[in-house]
């Protein structure tokens, strides 16, 4: 006799979103831990931007639900995720050191 009921779609979505939320928290924690290390500023900025790109990807795909949407909308959001950190990195790398 099977006493286990199949997972409901709502339960599955909740588990997936909770997992993604935990990943976001861990990435944030990694950024905080890295900021407390004695790492060169340029390297720290690079790490922070890479973490930001990964976190943004999770938000766009999972929480905004754009993973299976028309490529134009998803592409626009993903381009924004890549372009803005690239511009920030370019500004910091070209700025004179203080």
Buried (B, 14 or more C-beta within 10 A) or exposed (E): EEEEEEEEEEEEEEEEEEEBEEBBEEBEEBBEEBEEEEEEEEEBBBBBBBBBBBBBBBBBBBEEEBEEBEEEEBEEBBEEBEEBBEEBBEEEEEEEEE
